[in-house]
Amino acid sequence: MASFLEPLQEKRMQKHCVAEALGTFLYIYMSEACAVNSDTQGMVTNALGNGFTLAVLIYCFSGENGSGAKLNPAVSTGLRLTGRLDGTTYVWELISQTVGAILGAVCLRITIPGVDVTHQFVAMGGVSSGHPLSTFIWEFIMTAFVVYVVFATQVDKQTRHGSDLKITLPAPFAPLAIGLAVACGAFASVPYTGGAMNPLRALAPALVFWNWKNIWVYVLATLLGGVAGAVVYENIFLEHQPPEDEGEANEASV
């Protein structure tokens, strides 16, 4: 136990965990609120609200004073399995993200009493209630897409084009690209699955509102989808960019 807690004695790790917890708390709270509001205001509120919220939070919590702003176990798991995040940091990121997500869902239940956010979020009665395979495929593909964009815009530091045509996305625009990827995924999948693309967006409200119907499908699909997006990009485009050192791996998503 002492060795497990030892990393938290470092100021850097303390800031890292706080950034992941606070960022995930804000994302779950605001994204689930957008999902609830979309029931009366339309899907655009859900899709754009989720995308813009994530983009803003990545701007806030990435960099040296943050954590890289993964805010999503699917992203962290993809980074870990490609060797771009060390094991200790990965475990503490998952803990921080989970705590933040649960607190965000609790806060939402307190501030919007009487609303079953799980119902609003996963669109019960559609594909998610009677077709777990369809739900799995949707969430797998959408999460793979989002994590692929994370690797393409934040992990990949070099151009992937020939000398005659060099096109790279300036780093300051990477969070916006990731947010837009989430918005696109939401526009495509919200009518069918609610558009999680993050296991905690399903798991946290399921825990707080105690509605577990098909939640395992969301958790499994988003984690495996994140791994798929990361592994595909890593092995096709990043063979020339191995993780430089442990510090680079820890902040790979900056």
N, C-alpha and C positions, 0 to 999 in steps of 0.2 A: 504493500500500500504506500509506504514511504517513497519508494522508487517511482511509483505511478504518479504521485503528486509532486515529485521533485521539479518537473518542467515548469509548474506554475509559480515557482519561486523566481523565475526570470521575468523581468519587466516586459520584455518583448512578447513572451507567451501570454502574459496577463492581458496585454492590449489586444493580442490576436483573438483570444477567447471572448473578450468583451465585445469586440467588433463583430464577430460572427453571431454572438447571442443577440446583441442589440439590433443588428441588421436583419436577422431572421425574424425577430419579434416584430419589427416594423413591417417587414414584407408580408408576413402571415396576417397580421392585423388589417393592413390596408388592402391587400389583395382579396382576402375573404370578404371584407366590407364591400369591395367592388362587385364581388360575385353575388352578394345579397342584393345590392342595389340594382343589378342587372335584371332581376326578376320583374322590376317595374319600369326600368329605364332602358332596357335593351342590352343586347350582347356587346355593343360597342363600349359600354361602360366597363364591362368585365375585361375585354381584350386590351383596350388602350390603358385602362387603369392598372392592370397587371404589368404591362410592358413598361409604361412610364415610371411606375413605382420602382421596379427592379433597376431600371437604368439610373435613376437618381441615387438609389442606395449603393450601387456599385461605384458611382462617382464619390460618394461620401466615405465608403469604408475600404476602398482599395488604396494602395500606396504604402509607404513606409510606416505610417501611423495607423494602419488598419490591418487587414488580414488577407487581402486579395479579394475580399467580398465574394466568396463562393455562394454562401447563403442557401445552399442546396446540396444535400448529401449525394445526389447524382453527379454533380460536378466534382465534389471532393473525392468520390470513389473513382471517377474516371482519371483524375490526376494521380491518385494513389496507385492504381493498377498500371499506369504508364510510367511509374517511377518519378513523377514530378511533385510528389508530396511525401514526406517521410512518415513513417508509421505512427510515431508519437503525436505529431501535429494532426494527423488524420483522425485519430481517436478523439482528441480534444476538440477538434472541429465538429465532429458528429455530436458529441455531448453538448457543446455550446449551441449548435443549431437546434437540437431537439429541445433543450430548455427554453430557448427563445421562442420557438414555434408554439410550444404548449402555453407559454405565458401570453403569447399573442392571441391564441384561440380563447383562452380564459378571459382575457380583457374584452374580446369581441362579444363573448356571451354575456358579460356583465353590462356592457354598454348598449347591446341590442337584445334585451331580454325577450324571451318567448319565441325567438327565431331559431329554427333548426338549421344552422348553417350547413351542416352536412347535406341536407336535402337540396339546398340552393346550389351548393357547390358541385356535387357529382351528378346533378340532373337525374335523380332517381325517377324511374318510370320510362327512361329512354334506353339506350344501348347498355348503360352501366348496370341496370337492374336485372336484365334477362339474358345478356350476351357477354359473359366475362371474356371470351376469346376476342371478340371485337374490341372490347374495352382495352384489353392487353395490347393488341396491335396498335390501336390509336395512341395510347400513352407511350408505348415503346418507340414508335417512330417520331412522335413529337419531342420527346425528351432527347432522343439521339440527335435530332436536328438542333436543339438548343445547345447541347454540349459540344457538338461539332462547331457551332458558331463561336462558342467560348474559346475553343482551341485555335480556330482560324484567326480570331481577332486579338486575343490576349496572350495566348501561349506562344503562338508562332511569331517570332520577332523579326523574321527576315522575309524578303520577297520570295514568291514561289514561281516567278515568271522569268523568262529568258531575258537576255541583255537588251533585246530590241523592244521589249514591252514590260516595263516594271510598274506594277500597280500594287500599292500597299495601302492598307487602311490606317490613317494616322491614329496613334494610340488614344488621343482624347476622344475619338469617336467610337471606340470599342464598346463602352458601356451602352451607348445608344443602339449599336447594332445588336447587342445581346437582348436589350429590352424590346426591340422591334421583332426579334426572333420569337420571343415569348408572346408578343401580341399576335404575330402571324399564326403561331401554333394555337392560340386561343380562338382566333377567328375560324380556324379550320375544325377544331375539335370540341369546342364548348357545347354545341348543340347535341353532341353524342356522349361525351364523357365528363364534361365540366372543365376539361383542360388543365390537368394538374401540372405535369412536367416537372414535378418536384414531390418526392414521397411525403414530405412533411405538410404539404398543402392538403393532402388527404388524411394523413395519420393524425395530425394535431387536432383538427376539429372532430375527427371520429372519436378520439379519446375524451375530449372535453364534453361532447354531446352524446357520447356513448352510443354511436351508430356505426357498427362495424361491417355493414353489408358491402361485400366485395372490395373492402379496403385493401385486402391482401393483394388483389390484382393490381391496384394502383401502385403499391409500394414495390412489388416485384417488377412490374413493367418499367417504372421510371428508373429504378436502379440499374436494371439490365440495359435499358435504352441509353442511359448515360455512359455506361461502360462501352457499349457498341460505338457510340459517336466518338468517344475518346480514342479507342483502339484503332478505329478506321483512320482517323486523321493522323494519329501518331505514326502509324506504320506506312502510310502513303506519303505524307508530306513532311514529317519531322525527323526522318532518318538522319538529316544533316544537322539537327539541333538536339543532341542528347542533353539531359539535365546537367547544368554546369557544376552545381554543388548543392549541398543540403539547403543553404539559404535560398537559392534560386528555386529549388523544388517547393519550399514552404510557401513562397510568394508567387507561384507560377501563374496564378490567375489575376495578377495585378495588371 
